[in-house]
Amino acid sequence: SKYRHSAHYIHVFATLSVLLSGAPPESSYPLDHQGIESATASATTFTILTDRGQVVTFGDARFPSLLARTPSADCLASEPTLVTDLERYDVSTIVSGSRLFASLGESDRLFVWGHALPRPLHVDHSGIAQLLSEPDEDGPINHVHEIDIEGERILKVAIGDDHIVILTHSGTLWGIGSNEYGQLGLPREVKGTEGEWVRMFAGIGQHESIREISAAPFATFLEVQTSNDAHTDEKND
């Protein structure tokens, strides 16, 4: 489905061509006097960030963990619905991969939810499944998980199919998940982080810093900037 927001409503269309044809929407949902700040999508789920820092999800009922809530007869998966686990955190950013979502809330707190890629446990070196499950649970559960990495404040987050990368205010780059294609920048013989967050070596020079991070399904991209001190040093040389 495709969506369009107008005033404080989400209008849902079956396809993009239906929307472009000018036909009326299949359904419309109010956003309780909130506008849309940004939106992202996974393989089965739409996630919306409102201009009041609230997160709303809707999508396929077969994958409730991607909705970060439990659908019911009174709260259908297909209806845009507030994620109550994030209600009090004034979310500023949402990002997604094919089966994973993350958000940054007040005080730079990181929250993740979703579902790990299906694969036999004996070949799963990513540890994403453990990240998304509670100790007493056999599989993913339908709520968000707050992530703490040595008390660091999170600046940016990026998500691929089976890996997560974060940049902290201290400039440290952390990663978790699969390194099967080298997406975490680890040695190729390291297939994954086994559920542990690891510092990523980004090959950054003395006068360089990471400005932006992003991820594709099996890759990570860094935008690096050079400080003015580097140009000063070049002139002095």
GROMACS elastic network, one bead per residue, 0.5 to 0.9 nm:
[ bonds ]
;  ai    aj funct       b0    kb
    1    12     6  0.66752   500
    1    13     6  0.56388   500
    1    15     6  0.53895   500
    1    16     6  0.76133   500
    1    59     6  0.89079   500
    2    11     6  0.83846   500
    2    12     6  0.58472   500
    2    13     6  0.51435   500
    2    14     6  0.62852   500
    2    15     6  0.57343   500
    2    16     6  0.59148   500
    2    19     6  0.76795   500
    3    10     6  0.64695   500
    3    11     6  0.55069   500
    3    13     6  0.60351   500
    3    14     6  0.87561   500
    3    15     6  0.89638   500
    3    16     6  0.85787   500
    3    19     6  0.83572   500
    3    25     6  0.88041   500
    4     9     6  0.83050   500
    4    10     6  0.58111   500
    4    11     6  0.52493   500
    4    12     6  0.67219   500
    4    13     6  0.81915   500
    4    19     6  0.84099   500
    5     8     6  0.68981   500
    5     9     6  0.55154   500
    5    11     6  0.60300   500
    5    12     6  0.88578   500
    5    35     6  0.81410   500
    5    36     6  0.73036   500
    6     9     6  0.54228   500
    6    10     6  0.66877   500
    6    11     6  0.75718   500
    6    35     6  0.85789   500
    7    10     6  0.86369   500
    7    31     6  0.89957   500
    7    33     6  0.84032   500
    7    34     6  0.85299   500
    7    35     6  0.69453   500
    8    29     6  0.84682   500
    8    30     6  0.58599   500
    8    31     6  0.52306   500
    8    32     6  0.69500   500
    8    33     6  0.56126   500
    8    34     6  0.58057   500
    8    35     6  0.55508   500
    8    36     6  0.80083   500
    9    28     6  0.63880   500
    9    29     6  0.53083   500
    9    31     6  0.55365   500
    9    32     6  0.83897   500
    9    33     6  0.86060   500
    9    34     6  0.86327   500
    9    35     6  0.81829   500
   10    27     6  0.83402   500
   10    28     6  0.55047   500
   10    29     6  0.51177   500
   10    30     6  0.64442   500
   10    31     6  0.72067   500
   10    80     6  0.79828   500
   11    24     6  0.87299   500
   11    25     6  0.57097   500
   11    26     6  0.74871   500
   11    27     6  0.59263   500
   11    29     6  0.65552   500
   11    30     6  0.89628   500
   12    15     6  0.88998   500
   12    19     6  0.86931   500
   12    25     6  0.55153   500
   12    26     6  0.57993   500
   12    27     6  0.54077   500
   12    28     6  0.61645   500
   12    29     6  0.83469   500
   13    16     6  0.71303   500
   13    17     6  0.89182   500
   13    18     6  0.65360   500
   13    19     6  0.60284   500
   13    23     6  0.87864   500
   13    24     6  0.80265   500
   13    25     6  0.50788   500
   13    26     6  0.55090   500
   13    27     6  0.74067   500
   14    17     6  0.85157   500
   14    18     6  0.67254   500
   14    19     6  0.80129   500
   14    25     6  0.80622   500
   14    26     6  0.70454   500
   15    18     6  0.53620   500
   15    19     6  0.66603   500
   15    20     6  0.89277   500
   16    19     6  0.51318   500
   16    20     6  0.62579   500
   16    21     6  0.86367   500
   17    20     6  0.50496   500
   17    21     6  0.60605   500
   17    22     6  0.89327   500
   18    21     6  0.51240   500
   18    22     6  0.68838   500
   18    23     6  0.60501   500
   18    24     6  0.83418   500
   18    25     6  0.83351   500
   19    22     6  0.56879   500
   19    23     6  0.62486   500
   19    24     6  0.77185   500
   19    25     6  0.74128   500
   20    23     6  0.76974   500
   22    25     6  0.88790   500
   24    27     6  0.85561   500
   25    28     6  0.68803   500
   29    79     6  0.73869   500
   29    80     6  0.69274   500
   30    33     6  0.76740   500
   30    34     6  0.86786   500
   30    80     6  0.86509   500
   31    34     6  0.53727   500
   31    35     6  0.71707   500
   31    36     6  0.87045   500
   31    50     6  0.84629   500
   31    56     6  0.89173   500
   31    80     6  0.82952   500
   31    81     6  0.87867   500
   32    35     6  0.87803   500
   34    50     6  0.60245   500
   34    51     6  0.62166   500
   34    52     6  0.65457   500
   34    54     6  0.87680   500
   35    49     6  0.87072   500
   35    50     6  0.54741   500
   35    51     6  0.53285   500
   35    52     6  0.77381   500
   36    39     6  0.75509   500
   36    48     6  0.68996   500
   36    49     6  0.60964   500
   36    51     6  0.56060   500
   36    52     6  0.87112   500
   37    48     6  0.76567   500
   37    49     6  0.54868   500
   37    52     6  0.83188   500
   37    53     6  0.83533   500
   37    92     6  0.89987   500
   38    47     6  0.86868   500
   38    48     6  0.60202   500
   38    49     6  0.52593   500
   38    50     6  0.69928   500
   38    51     6  0.82986   500
   38    93     6  0.82685   500
   38    94     6  0.78605   500
   39    46     6  0.72638   500
   39    47     6  0.57151   500
   39    49     6  0.60395   500
   39    50     6  0.86769   500
   39    94     6  0.76520   500
   39    95     6  0.85546   500
   40    45     6  0.85587   500
   40    46     6  0.60323   500
   40    47     6  0.53894   500
   40    48     6  0.65230   500
   40    49     6  0.86424   500
   40    94     6  0.73290   500
   40    95     6  0.65429   500
   40    96     6  0.64914   500
   41    44     6  0.74429   500
   41    45     6  0.56163   500
   41    47     6  0.59960   500
   41    48     6  0.86396   500
   41    95     6  0.85069   500
   41    96     6  0.65698   500
   41    97     6  0.78897   500
   41    98     6  0.79205   500
   41   101     6  0.89789   500
   42    45     6  0.51753   500
   42    46     6  0.65723   500
   42    47     6  0.82521   500
   42    66     6  0.81913   500
   42    96     6  0.62073   500
   42    97     6  0.58687   500
   42    99     6  0.58797   500
   42   100     6  0.73584   500
   42   101     6  0.80199   500
   43    46     6  0.87434   500
   43    97     6  0.81567   500
   43    98     6  0.50587   500
   43    99     6  0.65171   500
   44    58     6  0.88414   500
   44    59     6  0.58133   500
   44    60     6  0.55325   500
   44    61     6  0.89079   500
   44    62     6  0.89343   500
   44    63     6  0.74955   500
   44    66     6  0.78457   500
   44    98     6  0.81201   500
   44    99     6  0.80144   500
   45    57     6  0.70035   500
   45    58     6  0.58503   500
   45    60     6  0.63008   500
   45    63     6  0.84062   500
   45    66     6  0.65612   500
   45    67     6  0.67562   500
   45    99     6  0.87021   500
   46    56     6  0.83038   500
   46    57     6  0.56872   500
   46    58     6  0.54938   500
   46    59     6  0.60094   500
   46    67     6  0.82944   500
   46    80     6  0.85992   500
   47    55     6  0.69445   500
   47    56     6  0.57527   500
   47    58     6  0.67756   500
   47    59     6  0.87241   500
   47    67     6  0.79337   500
   47    80     6  0.86212   500
   47    94     6  0.79821   500
   47    95     6  0.88656   500
   47    96     6  0.86530   500
   47   101     6  0.86696   500
   48    54     6  0.81942   500
   48    55     6  0.56801   500
   48    56     6  0.50633   500
   48    57     6  0.62752   500
   48    58     6  0.88351   500
   48    80     6  0.86505   500
   48    94     6  0.79881   500
   49    52     6  0.80679   500
   49    53     6  0.63263   500
   49    54     6  0.57567   500
   49    56     6  0.65017   500
   49    91     6  0.75919   500
   49    92     6  0.78522   500
   49    93     6  0.75201   500
   49    94     6  0.68944   500
   50    53     6  0.54747   500
   50    54     6  0.52626   500
   50    55     6  0.64107   500
   50    56     6  0.76724   500
   50    91     6  0.87814   500
   51    54     6  0.73882   500
   51    92     6  0.88438   500
   52    90     6  0.70500   500
   52    91     6  0.81820   500
   52    92     6  0.89915   500
   53    86     6  0.89883   500
   53    87     6  0.81158   500
   53    88     6  0.87786   500
   53    89     6  0.75505   500
   53    92     6  0.59763   500
   53    93     6  0.85800   500
   53   105     6  0.82174   500
   54    82     6  0.71362   500
   54    83     6  0.76815   500
   54    84     6  0.88039   500
   54    86     6  0.70693   500
   54    87     6  0.59478   500
   54    88     6  0.82134   500
   54    89     6  0.81006   500
   54    90     6  0.64439   500
   54    91     6  0.61989   500
   54    92     6  0.87276   500
   55    81     6  0.83213   500
   55    82     6  0.58657   500
   55    83     6  0.56759   500
   55    84     6  0.83059   500
   55    86     6  0.68624   500
   55    87     6  0.73738   500
   55    91     6  0.73707   500
   55    94     6  0.84294   500
   55   103     6  0.89579   500
   56    67     6  0.86142   500
   56    80     6  0.58733   500
   56    81     6  0.51082   500
   56    83     6  0.57183   500
   57    66     6  0.85066   500
   57    67     6  0.55833   500
   57    68     6  0.77737   500
   57    69     6  0.85303   500
   57    77     6  0.80529   500
   57    78     6  0.86083   500
   57    79     6  0.79080   500
   57    80     6  0.53172   500
   57    81     6  0.55720   500
   57    82     6  0.66312   500
   57    83     6  0.69129   500
   58    61     6  0.85867   500
   58    67     6  0.64193   500
   58    76     6  0.81975   500
   58    77     6  0.53803   500
   58    78     6  0.50323   500
   58    79     6  0.55049   500
   58    81     6  0.65632   500
   59    62     6  0.88933   500
   59    63     6  0.82787   500
   59    64     6  0.86212   500
   59    66     6  0.85372   500
   59    67     6  0.72308   500
   59    77     6  0.55572   500
   59    79     6  0.75974   500
   59    80     6  0.81793   500
   60    63     6  0.59212   500
   60    64     6  0.74482   500
   60    66     6  0.87363   500
   60    67     6  0.83966   500
   60    77     6  0.61881   500
   60    78     6  0.65841   500
   61    64     6  0.57393   500
   61    67     6  0.84258   500
   61    70     6  0.88942   500
   61    71     6  0.69508   500
   61    76     6  0.77301   500
   61    77     6  0.50191   500
   61    78     6  0.71612   500
   62    65     6  0.89469   500
   62    77     6  0.87608   500
   63    66     6  0.58243   500
   63    67     6  0.72288   500
   63   114     6  0.85636   500
   63   115     6  0.82374   500
   64    67     6  0.50347   500
   64    68     6  0.65679   500
   64    69     6  0.63113   500
   64    70     6  0.59601   500
   64    71     6  0.69058   500
   64    77     6  0.75408   500
   64   114     6  0.83823   500
   64   141     6  0.82746   500
   64   142     6  0.60465   500
   65    68     6  0.51904   500
   65    69     6  0.67833   500
   65    70     6  0.78349   500
   65   113     6  0.68255   500
   65   114     6  0.50340   500
   65   115     6  0.62981   500
   65   140     6  0.64955   500
   65   141     6  0.59148   500
   65   143     6  0.68082   500
   65   144     6  0.86943   500
   66    69     6  0.80244   500
   66    99     6  0.67335   500
   66   100     6  0.69930   500
   66   101     6  0.74008   500
   66   113     6  0.65049   500
   66   115     6  0.65885   500
   66   142     6  0.74863   500
   66   143     6  0.87866   500
   67    70     6  0.75780   500
   67    71     6  0.84452   500
   67    77     6  0.75265   500
   67    83     6  0.79176   500
   67   113     6  0.82792   500
   67   114     6  0.75240   500
   67   142     6  0.72281   500
   67   143     6  0.81724   500
   68    83     6  0.64463   500
   68    84     6  0.87460   500
   68    85     6  0.79400   500
   68   113     6  0.63453   500
   68   114     6  0.71701   500
   68   141     6  0.82323   500
   68   144     6  0.59431   500
   69    77     6  0.86705   500
   69    81     6  0.88384   500
   69    82     6  0.87330   500
   69    83     6  0.63876   500
   69    84     6  0.79080   500
   69    85     6  0.82895   500
   69   141     6  0.88031   500
   69   142     6  0.50716   500
   69   143     6  0.57232   500
   69   144     6  0.85589   500
   70    75     6  0.81924   500
   70    76     6  0.87594   500
   70    77     6  0.80089   500
   70   142     6  0.60445   500
   70   143     6  0.82059   500
   71    74     6  0.79210   500
   71    75     6  0.54015   500
   71    76     6  0.51198   500
   71    77     6  0.51633   500
   71    78     6  0.87990   500
   72    76     6  0.54856   500
   72    77     6  0.76044   500
   73    76     6  0.59190   500
   75    78     6  0.85439   500
   75    79     6  0.70452   500
   75    80     6  0.88881   500
   75    81     6  0.73050   500
   76    79     6  0.53965   500
   76    80     6  0.83338   500
   76    81     6  0.82583   500
   77    80     6  0.75787   500
   77    81     6  0.80307   500
   78    81     6  0.87223   500
   81    84     6  0.89150   500
   82    85     6  0.88579   500
   82    86     6  0.85495   500
   82    87     6  0.76286   500
   83    86     6  0.58464   500
   83    87     6  0.64960   500
   83   143     6  0.85286   500
   83   144     6  0.89880   500
   84    88     6  0.80660   500
   85    88     6  0.77428   500
   85    89     6  0.87394   500
   85   143     6  0.67635   500
   85   144     6  0.65349   500
   86    89     6  0.56074   500
   86    90     6  0.77514   500
   86    91     6  0.74369   500
   86   103     6  0.89708   500
   86   105     6  0.81092   500
   86   111     6  0.84979   500
   86   144     6  0.77766   500
   87    90     6  0.71888   500
   87    91     6  0.83795   500
   88    91     6  0.84601   500
   88   105     6  0.88680   500
   88   106     6  0.89173   500
   89    92     6  0.89682   500
   89   104     6  0.85957   500
   89   105     6  0.51140   500
   89   106     6  0.54470   500
   89   107     6  0.87119   500
   89   109     6  0.84292   500
   90   104     6  0.86214   500
   90   105     6  0.55039   500
   90   106     6  0.55520   500
   91    94     6  0.77864   500
   91   103     6  0.66486   500
   91   104     6  0.56380   500
   91   106     6  0.63237   500
   91   109     6  0.89976   500
   92   103     6  0.74270   500
   92   104     6  0.58018   500
   92   105     6  0.58160   500
   92   106     6  0.74825   500
   92   108     6  0.88802   500
   93   102     6  0.81776   500
   93   103     6  0.53502   500
   93   104     6  0.51888   500
   93   105     6  0.73584   500
   93   156     6  0.86208   500
   93   157     6  0.88281   500
   94   101     6  0.72552   500
   94   102     6  0.57737   500
   94   104     6  0.67594   500
   94   157     6  0.87888   500
   95   100     6  0.84870   500
   95   101     6  0.57857   500
   95   102     6  0.54544   500
   95   103     6  0.64499   500
   95   157     6  0.74403   500
   95   158     6  0.66699   500
   95   159     6  0.69434   500
   96    99     6  0.74437   500
   96   100     6  0.55646   500
   96   102     6  0.63793   500
   96   103     6  0.88787   500
   96   158     6  0.76627   500
   96   159     6  0.58885   500
   96   160     6  0.77062   500
   96   161     6  0.89727   500
   97   100     6  0.50337   500
   97   101     6  0.64033   500
   97   158     6  0.84029   500
   97   159     6  0.52518   500
   97   160     6  0.50114   500
   97   161     6  0.53860   500
   97   162     6  0.80703   500
   97   163     6  0.88443   500
   97   215     6  0.84017   500
   97   216     6  0.80351   500
   97   217     6  0.70745   500
   98   101     6  0.84916   500
   98   117     6  0.89394   500
   98   159     6  0.87452   500
   98   160     6  0.73095   500
   98   161     6  0.54888   500
   98   162     6  0.85407   500
   98   217     6  0.76839   500
   99   113     6  0.87213   500
   99   114     6  0.56158   500
   99   115     6  0.54445   500
   99   116     6  0.66799   500
   99   117     6  0.72451   500
   99   160     6  0.88549   500
   99   161     6  0.67545   500
   99   162     6  0.82248   500
  100   112     6  0.73576   500
  100   113     6  0.60507   500
  100   115     6  0.61035   500
  100   116     6  0.73581   500
  100   159     6  0.71214   500
  100   160     6  0.79738   500
  100   161     6  0.73665   500
  100   162     6  0.80000   500
  100   163     6  0.89337   500
  100   164     6  0.88218   500
  101   111     6  0.83703   500
  101   112     6  0.56366   500
  101   113     6  0.53823   500
  101   114     6  0.59414   500
  101   159     6  0.74588   500
  102   110     6  0.70741   500
  102   111     6  0.54842   500
  102   113     6  0.64462   500
  102   114     6  0.86822   500
  102   144     6  0.87298   500
  102   157     6  0.74930   500
  102   158     6  0.81875   500
  102   159     6  0.78104   500
  102   164     6  0.89915   500
  103   109     6  0.81949   500
  103   110     6  0.59489   500
  103   111     6  0.52962   500
  103   112     6  0.65426   500
  103   157     6  0.80519   500
  104   107     6  0.85399   500
  104   108     6  0.57953   500
  104   109     6  0.55031   500
  104   111     6  0.64642   500
  104   154     6  0.76588   500
  104   155     6  0.82848   500
  104   156     6  0.79909   500
  104   157     6  0.80652   500
  105   108     6  0.55418   500
  105   109     6  0.50468   500
  105   110     6  0.64939   500
  105   111     6  0.77045   500
  106   109     6  0.60955   500
  107   153     6  0.74288   500
  107   154     6  0.85665   500
  108   152     6  0.89195   500
  108   153     6  0.54815   500
  108   154     6  0.51163   500
  108   155     6  0.65863   500
  108   156     6  0.89287   500
  109   146     6  0.73199   500
  109   147     6  0.75363   500
  109   148     6  0.79221   500
  109   153     6  0.69029   500
  109   154     6  0.64439   500
  110   145     6  0.83577   500
  110   146     6  0.57656   500
  110   147     6  0.54892   500
  110   148     6  0.73814   500
  110   153     6  0.86237   500
  110   154     6  0.67015   500
  110   157     6  0.84357   500
  111   144     6  0.61257   500
  111   145     6  0.53316   500
  111   147     6  0.58825   500
  112   131     6  0.87603   500
  112   132     6  0.77020   500
  112   143     6  0.88582   500
  112   144     6  0.55737   500
  112   145     6  0.53075   500
  112   146     6  0.65639   500
  112   147     6  0.73260   500
  113   131     6  0.89792   500
  113   132     6  0.64142   500
  113   140     6  0.87127   500
  113   141     6  0.87052   500
  113   142     6  0.78339   500
  113   143     6  0.66337   500
  113   145     6  0.62639   500
  114   132     6  0.70439   500
  114   140     6  0.75168   500
  114   141     6  0.85360   500
  114   142     6  0.79778   500
  114   143     6  0.85275   500
  114   144     6  0.81381   500
  115   118     6  0.84230   500
  115   128     6  0.80734   500
  115   129     6  0.70476   500
  115   132     6  0.70517   500
  115   139     6  0.88012   500
  115   140     6  0.63148   500
  115   141     6  0.88260   500
  116   119     6  0.85506   500
  116   126     6  0.89344   500
  116   127     6  0.85677   500
  116   128     6  0.56339   500
  116   129     6  0.51546   500
  116   130     6  0.88519   500
  116   131     6  0.89930   500
  116   132     6  0.77244   500
  116   140     6  0.82158   500
  116   161     6  0.84955   500
  116   162     6  0.68332   500
  117   128     6  0.83098   500
  117   129     6  0.81414   500
  117   161     6  0.74985   500
  117   162     6  0.65789   500
  118   121     6  0.89910   500
  118   124     6  0.88922   500
  119   122     6  0.84467   500
  119   123     6  0.69821   500
  119   124     6  0.63137   500
  120   123     6  0.56453   500
  120   124     6  0.62760   500
  121   125     6  0.80636   500
  122   125     6  0.79250   500
  123   126     6  0.89706   500
  124   127     6  0.68754   500
  124   128     6  0.87132   500
  124   129     6  0.87556   500
  124   178     6  0.81229   500
  124   191     6  0.86962   500
  124   192     6  0.79855   500
  124   194     6  0.79302   500
  125   128     6  0.85761   500
  125   177     6  0.73042   500
  125   178     6  0.62935   500
  125   179     6  0.83251   500
  125   180     6  0.86400   500
  125   190     6  0.87294   500
  125   191     6  0.59541   500
  125   193     6  0.63802   500
  125   195     6  0.77636   500
  126   129     6  0.78543   500
  126   130     6  0.89506   500
  126   162     6  0.70910   500
  126   163     6  0.73765   500
  126   176     6  0.70086   500
  126   179     6  0.74349   500
  126   180     6  0.87964   500
  126   191     6  0.74709   500
  126   193     6  0.54880   500
  126   194     6  0.50756   500
  126   195     6  0.60144   500
  126   196     6  0.86029   500
  127   130     6  0.53199   500
  127   131     6  0.64152   500
  127   132     6  0.89505   500
  127   176     6  0.76548   500
  127   177     6  0.57909   500
  127   178     6  0.78043   500
  127   192     6  0.75427   500
  127   193     6  0.66202   500
  127   196     6  0.71715   500
  128   132     6  0.63672   500
  128   133     6  0.87809   500
  128   162     6  0.70873   500
  128   163     6  0.75508   500
  128   164     6  0.88941   500
  128   176     6  0.75604   500
  128   177     6  0.56874   500
  128   178     6  0.82213   500
  128   194     6  0.80350   500
  128   195     6  0.60169   500
  129   132     6  0.53069   500
  129   133     6  0.62891   500
  129   139     6  0.74207   500
  129   140     6  0.71213   500
  129   195     6  0.79520   500
  130   133     6  0.51906   500
  130   134     6  0.75073   500
  130   135     6  0.81386   500
  130   139     6  0.84717   500
  130   140     6  0.84971   500
  130   194     6  0.87294   500
  130   195     6  0.62474   500
  131   134     6  0.80142   500
  131   145     6  0.81801   500
  131   147     6  0.89106   500
  131   195     6  0.63601   500
  131   196     6  0.86924   500
  132   139     6  0.80305   500
  132   140     6  0.56464   500
  132   141     6  0.73266   500
  132   144     6  0.81850   500
  132   145     6  0.69666   500
  133   136     6  0.81101   500
  133   137     6  0.60980   500
  133   138     6  0.74021   500
  133   139     6  0.58557   500
  133   141     6  0.62939   500
  133   145     6  0.87276   500
  134   137     6  0.52337   500
  134   138     6  0.81519   500
  134   139     6  0.81354   500
  134   140     6  0.78012   500
  134   141     6  0.77051   500
  135   138     6  0.82082   500
  137   140     6  0.73624   500
  137   141     6  0.76666   500
  138   141     6  0.89233   500
  140   143     6  0.87213   500
  141   144     6  0.84551   500
  148   151     6  0.58800   500
  148   152     6  0.72469   500
  148   153     6  0.87585   500
  149   152     6  0.57192   500
  149   153     6  0.84103   500
  149   154     6  0.88597   500
  149   174     6  0.86661   500
  149   197     6  0.74887   500
  152   168     6  0.63779   500
  152   169     6  0.74956   500
  152   170     6  0.77673   500
  153   167     6  0.88611   500
  153   168     6  0.56126   500
  153   169     6  0.58244   500
  153   170     6  0.79064   500
  154   157     6  0.76460   500
  154   166     6  0.69381   500
  154   167     6  0.62109   500
  154   169     6  0.61452   500
  154   170     6  0.88812   500
  155   166     6  0.74506   500
  155   167     6  0.55638   500
  155   169     6  0.54101   500
  155   170     6  0.88399   500
  155   171     6  0.86979   500
  156   165     6  0.84373   500
  156   166     6  0.56248   500
  156   167     6  0.51016   500
  156   168     6  0.68396   500
  156   169     6  0.86370   500
  156   212     6  0.75588   500
  156   213     6  0.70928   500
  157   164     6  0.73120   500
  157   165     6  0.57888   500
  157   167     6  0.63706   500
  157   168     6  0.88736   500
  157   213     6  0.71503   500
  157   214     6  0.76752   500
  158   163     6  0.86055   500
  158   164     6  0.59171   500
  158   165     6  0.52422   500
  158   166     6  0.63179   500
  158   167     6  0.87746   500
  158   213     6  0.63566   500
  158   214     6  0.50513   500
  158   215     6  0.55237   500
  158   216     6  0.88249   500
  158   220     6  0.81905   500
  159   162     6  0.76868   500
  159   163     6  0.59959   500
  159   165     6  0.63755   500
  159   166     6  0.87596   500
  159   214     6  0.73244   500
  159   215     6  0.55497   500
  159   216     6  0.74796   500
  159   217     6  0.78528   500
  159   220     6  0.85816   500
  160   163     6  0.51961   500
  160   164     6  0.63298   500
  160   165     6  0.84601   500
  160   183     6  0.87448   500
  160   214     6  0.85606   500
  160   215     6  0.52414   500
  160   216     6  0.52049   500
  160   218     6  0.61617   500
  160   219     6  0.70806   500
  160   220     6  0.77470   500
  161   164     6  0.85562   500
  161   178     6  0.88802   500
  161   215     6  0.88007   500
  161   216     6  0.74874   500
  161   218     6  0.65083   500
  162   176     6  0.86857   500
  162   177     6  0.57958   500
  162   178     6  0.56878   500
  162   179     6  0.87273   500
  162   217     6  0.73044   500
  162   218     6  0.76214   500
  163   175     6  0.71886   500
  163   176     6  0.56899   500
  163   178     6  0.54980   500
  163   179     6  0.77777   500
  163   183     6  0.77429   500
  163   184     6  0.77063   500
  163   192     6  0.89417   500
  163   215     6  0.86865   500
  163   217     6  0.82800   500
  163   218     6  0.80092   500
  163   219     6  0.89050   500
  164   174     6  0.83487   500
  164   175     6  0.56502   500
  164   176     6  0.54381   500
  164   177     6  0.64179   500
  164   178     6  0.88293   500
  164   184     6  0.86488   500
  164   215     6  0.82573   500
  165   173     6  0.71182   500
  165   174     6  0.57055   500
  165   176     6  0.66696   500
  165   177     6  0.88708   500
  165   184     6  0.78044   500
  165   200     6  0.88516   500
  165   213     6  0.79280   500
  165   214     6  0.82098   500
  165   215     6  0.79395   500
  165   220     6  0.78775   500
  166   172     6  0.82612   500
  166   173     6  0.58530   500
  166   174     6  0.52829   500
  166   175     6  0.63852   500
  166   213     6  0.78567   500
  167   170     6  0.81490   500
  167   171     6  0.62557   500
  167   172     6  0.58003   500
  167   174     6  0.64483   500
  167   175     6  0.89691   500
  167   210     6  0.81850   500
  167   212     6  0.84196   500
  167   213     6  0.75117   500
  168   171     6  0.53234   500
  168   172     6  0.54238   500
  168   173     6  0.66459   500
  168   174     6  0.80289   500
  169   172     6  0.74107   500
  170   173     6  0.89841   500
  171   209     6  0.71872   500
  171   210     6  0.69943   500
  172   199     6  0.71967   500
  172   200     6  0.79901   500
  172   210     6  0.89350   500
  173   198     6  0.85274   500
  173   199     6  0.58924   500
  173   200     6  0.54883   500
  173   201     6  0.75362   500
  173   202     6  0.76217   500
  173   210     6  0.86703   500
  174   184     6  0.87891   500
  174   197     6  0.63344   500
  174   198     6  0.55171   500
  174   200     6  0.54833   500
  174   201     6  0.89016   500
  175   184     6  0.62869   500
  175   193     6  0.82027   500
  175   196     6  0.84545   500
  175   197     6  0.55411   500
  175   198     6  0.54667   500
  175   199     6  0.64333   500
  175   200     6  0.63309   500
  176   179     6  0.86201   500
  176   184     6  0.76524   500
  176   192     6  0.75971   500
  176   193     6  0.57751   500
  176   194     6  0.80728   500
  176   195     6  0.66227   500
  176   196     6  0.61590   500
  176   198     6  0.64471   500
  177   184     6  0.80232   500
  177   191     6  0.88653   500
  177   192     6  0.55594   500
  177   193     6  0.55503   500
  177   194     6  0.70515   500
  177   195     6  0.66040   500
  177   196     6  0.79600   500
  177   197     6  0.81761   500
  178   181     6  0.78820   500
  178   182     6  0.82505   500
  178   183     6  0.74029   500
  178   184     6  0.74384   500
  178   190     6  0.88484   500
  178   191     6  0.61227   500
  178   193     6  0.66442   500
  178   194     6  0.82748   500
  178   218     6  0.86609   500
  179   183     6  0.52796   500
  179   184     6  0.53997   500
  179   185     6  0.74281   500
  179   186     6  0.67816   500
  179   187     6  0.84205   500
  179   188     6  0.73399   500
  179   189     6  0.88318   500
  179   190     6  0.65397   500
  179   193     6  0.74959   500
  179   218     6  0.84315   500
  180   183     6  0.72140   500
  180   184     6  0.87668   500
  180   188     6  0.72024   500
  180   189     6  0.84319   500
  180   190     6  0.75115   500
  180   192     6  0.66399   500
  180   218     6  0.82902   500
  181   184     6  0.83130   500
  181   188     6  0.74973   500
  181   191     6  0.81013   500
  181   218     6  0.63054   500
  181   219     6  0.74599   500
  182   185     6  0.52750   500
  182   186     6  0.61998   500
  182   187     6  0.72305   500
  182   188     6  0.59599   500
  182   190     6  0.85294   500
  182   191     6  0.81605   500
  182   218     6  0.79535   500
  182   219     6  0.73539   500
  182   220     6  0.88771   500
  183   186     6  0.77535   500
  183   215     6  0.86198   500
  183   216     6  0.89461   500
  183   217     6  0.88734   500
  183   218     6  0.57215   500
  183   220     6  0.55144   500
  183   221     6  0.89565   500
  184   187     6  0.88642   500
  184   192     6  0.83954   500
  184   200     6  0.66800   500
  184   201     6  0.87676   500
  184   219     6  0.76841   500
  184   220     6  0.69549   500
  185   188     6  0.82622   500
  185   200     6  0.64409   500
  185   201     6  0.67535   500
  185   202     6  0.72092   500
  185   220     6  0.83284   500
  186   189     6  0.82398   500
  186   190     6  0.64694   500
  186   191     6  0.85480   500
  186   192     6  0.85640   500
  186   200     6  0.71280   500
  186   201     6  0.77046   500
  187   190     6  0.55697   500
  187   191     6  0.84616   500
  188   191     6  0.68188   500
  190   193     6  0.76462   500
  191   194     6  0.86809   500
  192   195     6  0.81079   500
  193   196     6  0.53424   500
  193   197     6  0.68936   500
  193   198     6  0.70948   500
  194   197     6  0.87535   500
  201   204     6  0.78831   500
  202   210     6  0.88804   500
  202   222     6  0.83373   500
  204   207     6  0.81406   500
  204   208     6  0.58851   500
  204   209     6  0.67353   500
  204   210     6  0.78621   500
  204   224     6  0.78859   500
  205   208     6  0.51326   500
  205   209     6  0.78160   500
  205   226     6  0.86015   500
  206   209     6  0.83674   500
  206   230     6  0.83381   500
  207   225     6  0.84957   500
  207   226     6  0.57428   500
  207   227     6  0.54753   500
  207   228     6  0.80836   500
  207   229     6  0.67227   500
  207   230     6  0.55242   500
  208   224     6  0.65002   500
  208   225     6  0.55611   500
  208   227     6  0.60071   500
  208   230     6  0.82299   500
  209   223     6  0.86108   500
  209   224     6  0.55764   500
  209   225     6  0.55305   500
  209   226     6  0.65976   500
  209   227     6  0.76538   500
  210   213     6  0.75650   500
  210   222     6  0.65935   500
  210   223     6  0.59074   500
  210   225     6  0.63517   500
  211   222     6  0.74920   500
  211   223     6  0.54197   500
  211   224     6  0.53925   500
  211   225     6  0.62152   500
  212   221     6  0.82930   500
  212   222     6  0.58402   500
  212   224     6  0.71569   500
  213   220     6  0.74252   500
  213   221     6  0.57511   500
  213   223     6  0.62833   500
  214   219     6  0.87008   500
  214   220     6  0.60042   500
  214   221     6  0.51883   500
  214   222     6  0.66006   500
  214   223     6  0.85466   500
  215   218     6  0.75963   500
  215   219     6  0.57026   500
  215   221     6  0.58625   500
  215   222     6  0.87425   500
  216   220     6  0.62357   500
  216   221     6  0.79557   500
  217   220     6  0.84626   500
  226   229     6  0.82239   500
  226   230     6  0.67573   500
  226   231     6  0.83442   500
  227   230     6  0.57278   500
  227   231     6  0.74568   500
  228   231     6  0.53317   500
  228   232     6  0.63940   500
  228   233     6  0.87936   500
  229   233     6  0.61843   500
  229   234     6  0.86840   500
  230   233     6  0.51293   500
  230   234     6  0.63158   500
  230   235     6  0.88304   500
  231   234     6  0.50566   500
  231   235     6  0.63623   500
  231   236     6  0.87166   500
  232   235     6  0.52442   500
  232   236     6  0.63143   500
  232   237     6  0.87581   500
  233   236     6  0.50675   500
  233   237     6  0.62239   500
  234   237     6  0.51423   500
